[in-house]
């Protein structure tokens, strides 16, 4: 068999193996992504004089401290705001039925009130059944104890895998480079560098942008006295994975909440001011400092990658969606560059190659 066929057979076997082991690979892929994200911080601590084990341990202590503070402060606050949202929901539906629905019916002739009644009944029914659903889930967990233990084991493995991968990251990268065929090394290293540029720009940079925007929106709305400010900030930050989507979703929710809470134009202008300040900070500080001139993924590519990954491989597919999309994008750009410089794209290139020896032989 030709060498190319052996490479193709090995790639097919690898994909088949990954599909077969998809469930147990989740902690390893999650640990790999976390190690990749934390490696620059560990490298910086090493440059400051710490050994690699001490640098990795310091990174882990910082991450665990941030996680503990976030869980102790953020989770109770979110639970409280969700409970408050459930309490004000009937008032929102009442306003929609008594004020907004008659106006829409007068303008369009469409009876919105009947549809709102159906929606409210459906929400109330499911809300009342939530306790029964929870009991069924807990019962299923009790009957499937082994599956629950397996899930807890996988989650517990994530920090362990992350620690050891981060500890040996440089050695692993060097070993992989040594395994490359010598004829492929230069092109492979160049393409991997381009992939790293896109991944670092999107994963590290965009995640920091999302976190910063969530804090700005949540803090600004909370200082204004808007209800559910932290919850709205969290939703806006998560939605900011797609440019402008977090702004659109967040300001829409915040305007509705401020309207029902205060009922004044001044409150609505305050919400607009908070989100405008967030956008100004993002465009003038966050994007230049955290992303720079590096090109990330197109928003449509992000949406498609996440949905396709989750559809095909579940949670593991979601974890791998963005890295895989970045690698595919880099490879497609490489193919595009090679195609543009080929004779298939421009026939004059072939004539230049044929004419060049004659030009060199001329006096």
C-alpha positions as CSV (number, residue, x, y, z in Angstrom):
1,X,0.0,0.0,0.0
2,X,1.1,3.6,-0.7
3,X,2.1,5.7,2.3
4,X,-1.0,8.0,1.9
5,X,-3.3,5.0,2.2
6,X,-1.7,4.0,5.5
7,X,-2.1,7.6,6.8
8,X,-5.8,7.6,5.7
9,X,-6.4,4.2,7.4
10,X,-4.8,5.4,10.6
11,X,-7.0,8.6,10.6
12,X,-10.2,6.5,10.0
13,X,-9.2,4.1,12.8
14,X,-8.5,7.1,15.2
15,X,-11.9,8.7,14.4
16,X,-13.6,5.3,15.0
17,X,-11.8,4.9,18.3
18,X,-12.7,8.4,19.5
19,X,-16.4,7.7,18.7
20,X,-16.3,4.5,20.6
21,X,-14.7,6.1,23.6
22,X,-16.6,9.4,23.4
23,X,-18.2,9.1,26.9
24,X,-15.0,8.5,28.8
25,X,-12.9,11.1,26.9
26,X,-14.8,14.1,28.3
27,X,-12.5,14.7,31.3
28,X,-9.4,14.3,29.2
29,X,-10.6,16.8,26.5
30,X,-11.8,19.2,29.2
31,X,-8.5,18.9,31.1
32,X,-6.6,19.5,27.8
33,X,-8.5,22.7,27.1
34,X,-8.0,24.0,30.6
35,X,-4.3,23.2,30.5
36,X,-4.0,25.0,27.2
37,X,-5.7,28.1,28.7
38,X,-3.6,28.1,31.9
39,X,-0.3,27.4,30.2
40,X,0.7,31.0,29.5
41,X,0.1,31.9,33.2
42,X,2.3,29.0,34.3
43,X,5.0,30.1,31.8
44,X,4.9,33.6,33.1
45,X,5.4,32.4,36.7
46,X,8.3,30.3,35.5
47,X,9.9,33.4,34.0
48,X,9.6,35.0,37.4
49,X,11.8,32.3,38.9
50,X,9.4,29.6,40.0
51,X,9.9,26.0,39.1
52,X,7.4,24.3,36.8
53,X,5.7,22.3,39.7
54,X,5.5,25.4,41.9
55,X,4.1,27.5,39.0
56,X,1.4,24.9,38.2
57,X,0.5,24.6,41.9
58,X,0.2,28.4,42.2
59,X,-2.1,28.5,39.1
60,X,-4.2,25.8,40.6
61,X,-4.5,27.6,43.9
62,X,-5.6,30.8,42.2
63,X,-8.2,29.0,40.1
64,X,-9.6,27.1,43.1
65,X,-9.8,30.3,45.2
66,X,-11.7,32.1,42.4
67,X,-14.0,29.1,41.9
68,X,-14.7,28.9,45.7
69,X,-15.4,32.7,45.9
70,X,-17.6,32.5,42.8
71,X,-19.6,29.6,44.2
72,X,-20.0,31.1,47.7
73,X,-21.1,34.5,46.4
74,X,-22.6,34.0,43.0
75,X,-24.7,30.9,43.3
76,X,-26.8,32.1,46.3
77,X,-27.3,35.4,44.6
78,X,-28.4,33.8,41.4
79,X,-30.8,31.5,43.2
80,X,-32.3,34.4,45.0
81,X,-32.8,36.4,41.8
82,X,-34.3,33.4,40.1
83,X,-36.8,33.1,42.9
84,X,-37.6,36.8,42.7
85,X,-38.1,36.5,39.0
86,X,-40.7,33.7,39.6
87,X,-42.5,36.0,41.9
88,X,-42.8,38.9,39.5
89,X,-43.7,36.8,36.4
90,X,-47.5,36.9,37.1
91,X,-47.4,40.7,37.2
92,X,-45.7,40.8,33.9
93,X,-48.3,38.5,32.3
94,X,-51.1,40.7,33.8
95,X,-49.6,43.9,32.3
96,X,-49.2,42.1,28.9
97,X,-52.9,41.0,29.0
98,X,-54.4,44.2,30.3
99,X,-52.2,46.9,28.6
100,X,-50.2,45.5,25.7
101,X,-52.6,42.9,24.3
102,X,-55.5,45.3,23.7
103,X,-53.1,47.7,21.9
104,X,-51.8,45.0,19.6
105,X,-55.3,43.7,18.9
106,X,-56.5,47.3,18.0
107,X,-53.5,47.7,15.7
108,X,-53.4,44.3,14.0
109,X,-56.7,42.5,15.0
110,X,-54.7,39.6,16.5
111,X,-55.9,38.4,19.9
112,X,-52.7,38.1,21.9
113,X,-54.5,37.6,25.2
114,X,-55.6,34.1,24.3
115,X,-52.1,33.1,23.4
116,X,-50.8,34.6,26.6
117,X,-53.3,32.6,28.6
118,X,-52.1,29.4,27.0
119,X,-48.4,30.3,27.6
120,X,-49.2,31.1,31.3
121,X,-51.1,27.9,31.8
122,X,-48.3,25.9,30.3
123,X,-45.6,27.6,32.4
124,X,-47.7,27.2,35.6
125,X,-48.3,23.5,34.8
126,X,-44.7,22.8,34.3
127,X,-43.7,24.9,37.3
128,X,-46.0,22.9,39.5
129,X,-44.7,19.6,38.0
130,X,-41.1,20.6,38.6
131,X,-41.0,18.9,42.0
132,X,-42.4,15.7,40.5
133,X,-39.8,15.8,37.7
134,X,-37.1,16.4,40.2
135,X,-38.3,13.4,42.3
136,X,-38.3,11.3,39.1
137,X,-34.7,12.4,38.3
138,X,-33.5,11.7,41.8
139,X,-35.2,8.3,41.7
140,X,-33.6,7.5,38.4
141,X,-30.2,8.5,39.8
142,X,-30.8,6.3,42.8
143,X,-31.7,3.3,40.5
144,X,-28.8,4.1,38.3
145,X,-26.2,4.5,41.0
146,X,-23.4,3.2,38.9
147,X,-24.0,5.8,36.2
148,X,-24.1,8.6,38.8
149,X,-20.8,7.3,40.3
150,X,-19.3,7.2,36.8
151,X,-20.4,10.8,36.1
152,X,-18.9,12.0,39.4
153,X,-15.7,10.2,38.7
154,X,-15.4,11.8,35.3
155,X,-15.9,15.3,36.7
156,X,-13.4,14.6,39.5
157,X,-10.8,13.6,37.0
158,X,-10.9,16.9,35.2
159,X,-8.6,18.8,37.7
160,X,-6.3,15.8,38.0
161,X,-5.9,15.5,34.2
162,X,-5.5,19.3,34.0
163,X,-2.7,19.4,36.6
164,X,-0.6,16.6,35.0
165,X,-1.1,17.9,31.5
166,X,-0.1,21.4,32.6
167,X,2.9,20.1,34.4
168,X,4.2,18.3,31.4
169,X,2.8,20.6,28.7
170,X,6.2,21.7,27.2
171,X,7.6,18.1,27.2
172,X,4.4,16.8,25.5
173,X,4.6,19.5,22.8
174,X,8.2,18.8,22.2
175,X,7.6,15.0,22.0
176,X,4.8,15.5,19.4
177,X,7.1,17.8,17.4
178,X,9.9,15.1,17.4
179,X,7.4,12.5,16.1
180,X,6.6,14.6,13.0
181,X,8.1,13.4,9.7
182,X,11.1,15.7,9.0
183,X,9.7,16.7,5.6
184,X,6.4,17.8,7.2
185,X,7.9,19.6,10.2
186,X,8.2,23.1,8.8
187,X,4.7,23.3,7.3
188,X,3.1,21.5,10.4
189,X,4.8,23.9,12.9
190,X,3.7,26.9,10.8
191,X,0.1,25.7,10.6
192,X,0.0,24.8,14.3
193,X,1.3,28.3,15.1
194,X,-1.6,29.8,13.1
195,X,-4.1,27.5,14.8
196,X,-2.6,28.6,18.2
197,X,-3.0,32.2,17.2
198,X,-6.7,31.8,16.4
199,X,-7.4,29.6,19.5
200,X,-5.6,31.9,21.9
201,X,-7.4,34.9,20.4
202,X,-10.8,33.3,20.7
203,X,-10.6,31.0,23.7
204,X,-8.4,33.1,26.1
205,X,-9.2,36.5,24.7
206,X,-12.9,36.0,24.1
207,X,-13.5,34.3,27.4
208,X,-11.9,37.2,29.2
209,X,-14.0,39.6,27.2
210,X,-17.1,37.7,28.1
211,X,-16.2,37.7,31.8
212,X,-15.4,41.4,31.8
213,X,-18.6,42.4,30.0
214,X,-20.7,40.2,32.4
215,X,-19.1,42.0,35.3
216,X,-19.6,45.5,33.8
217,X,-23.2,44.9,32.9
218,X,-24.1,43.1,36.2
219,X,-22.3,45.7,38.3
220,X,-23.8,48.7,36.4
221,X,-27.4,47.3,36.6
222,X,-27.0,46.4,40.3
223,X,-25.8,49.9,41.2
224,X,-28.8,51.3,39.3
225,X,-31.0,49.2,41.5
226,X,-32.4,47.1,38.6
227,X,-33.7,43.7,39.7
228,X,-31.9,40.6,38.5
229,X,-28.8,42.7,37.6
230,X,-26.4,39.9,38.3
231,X,-28.5,37.4,36.4
232,X,-28.8,39.7,33.4
233,X,-25.1,40.4,33.4
234,X,-24.4,36.6,33.5
235,X,-26.7,36.0,30.5
236,X,-25.2,38.9,28.6
237,X,-21.6,37.8,29.3
238,X,-22.3,34.2,28.1
239,X,-24.2,35.4,25.0
240,X,-21.2,37.6,24.1
241,X,-19.4,34.6,22.7
242,X,-21.1,35.8,19.5
243,X,-20.3,39.5,18.9
244,X,-23.2,41.9,19.7
245,X,-25.5,39.0,20.7
246,X,-24.8,39.6,24.4
247,X,-25.5,43.4,24.0
248,X,-28.8,42.7,22.2
249,X,-30.0,40.1,24.6
250,X,-28.8,41.9,27.7
251,X,-30.2,45.3,26.9
252,X,-33.5,43.9,25.8
253,X,-34.0,42.0,29.0
254,X,-32.7,44.9,31.1
255,X,-35.1,47.4,29.4
256,X,-38.1,45.2,30.1
257,X,-37.2,44.7,33.7
258,X,-36.4,48.4,34.3
259,X,-39.7,49.4,32.6
260,X,-41.8,47.1,34.9
261,X,-39.8,48.1,38.0
262,X,-39.5,51.9,37.6
263,X,-41.8,52.8,34.8
264,X,-39.8,56.0,34.0
265,X,-37.8,57.1,30.9
266,X,-34.9,58.0,33.2
267,X,-34.5,54.3,34.2
268,X,-34.5,53.2,30.6
269,X,-31.9,55.8,29.7
270,X,-29.8,54.5,32.6
271,X,-29.9,51.0,31.2
272,X,-28.9,52.2,27.8
273,X,-26.0,54.1,29.4
274,X,-24.8,51.0,31.2
275,X,-24.7,48.9,28.0
276,X,-23.3,51.8,26.0
277,X,-20.4,52.1,28.5
278,X,-19.9,48.4,28.2
279,X,-19.6,48.5,24.4
280,X,-17.2,51.5,24.6
281,X,-15.0,49.7,27.0
282,X,-15.1,46.6,24.9
283,X,-14.2,48.3,21.6
284,X,-11.5,50.7,23.1
285,X,-9.9,48.5,25.8
286,X,-11.0,44.9,25.9
287,X,-10.8,44.0,22.2
288,X,-7.4,45.8,21.5
289,X,-5.8,44.5,24.8
290,X,-7.2,40.9,24.9
291,X,-7.7,40.1,21.2
292,X,-5.5,42.6,19.3
293,X,-5.2,42.1,15.6
294,X,-5.6,38.4,15.7
295,X,-8.5,37.1,13.7
296,X,-11.0,35.0,15.6
297,X,-13.9,32.8,14.3
298,X,-16.8,34.3,12.4
299,X,-20.0,34.5,14.6
300,X,-21.9,32.2,12.2
301,X,-19.0,29.7,12.4
302,X,-19.2,29.8,16.2
303,X,-22.9,29.1,16.2
304,X,-22.7,26.3,13.7
305,X,-19.7,24.7,15.4
306,X,-21.3,24.6,18.9
307,X,-24.6,23.3,17.6
308,X,-23.0,20.7,15.4
309,X,-20.6,19.5,18.0
310,X,-23.3,19.1,20.6
311,X,-25.6,17.4,18.1
312,X,-22.9,14.9,17.1
313,X,-21.0,14.2,20.2
314,X,-22.9,15.7,23.2
315,X,-21.0,17.6,25.8
316,X,-17.6,16.4,24.5
317,X,-18.5,17.8,21.1
318,X,-19.4,21.1,22.6
319,X,-15.9,21.2,24.3
320,X,-14.2,20.4,21.0
321,X,-16.4,22.4,18.7
322,X,-14.5,25.7,18.8
323,X,-10.9,24.3,18.7
324,X,-11.9,22.0,15.8
325,X,-13.6,24.9,14.0
326,X,-10.5,27.0,14.5
327,X,-8.2,24.3,13.1
328,X,-10.5,23.7,10.1
329,X,-10.6,27.4,9.4
330,X,-6.8,27.7,9.4
331,X,-6.6,24.6,7.1
332,X,-9.2,26.1,4.7
333,X,-7.3,29.3,4.6
334,X,-4.1,27.4,3.8
335,X,-5.8,25.5,1.0
336,X,-7.2,28.8,-0.3
337,X,-3.7,30.4,-0.3
338,X,-2.2,27.4,-2.1
339,X,-5.1,27.3,-4.6
340,X,-4.6,31.0,-5.4
341,X,-0.9,30.4,-6.1
342,X,-1.5,27.3,-8.2
343,X,-1.8,27.0,-12.0
344,X,-5.3,25.7,-11.6
345,X,-6.4,29.1,-10.4
346,X,-4.1,31.2,-12.7
347,X,-2.9,29.7,-15.9
348,X,-0.4,32.5,-16.4
349,X,1.7,31.0,-13.6
350,X,2.3,27.9,-15.7
351,X,3.4,30.1,-18.7
352,X,5.8,32.0,-16.4
353,X,7.3,28.8,-15.2
354,X,7.8,27.7,-18.8
355,X,9.2,31.1,-19.9
356,X,11.6,31.6,-17.0
357,X,14.4,29.3,-18.3
358,X,14.3,31.0,-21.7
359,X,14.6,34.4,-20.0
360,X,17.6,33.2,-18.1
361,X,19.3,32.0,-21.3
362,X,18.8,35.2,-23.1
363,X,21.9,37.4,-23.3
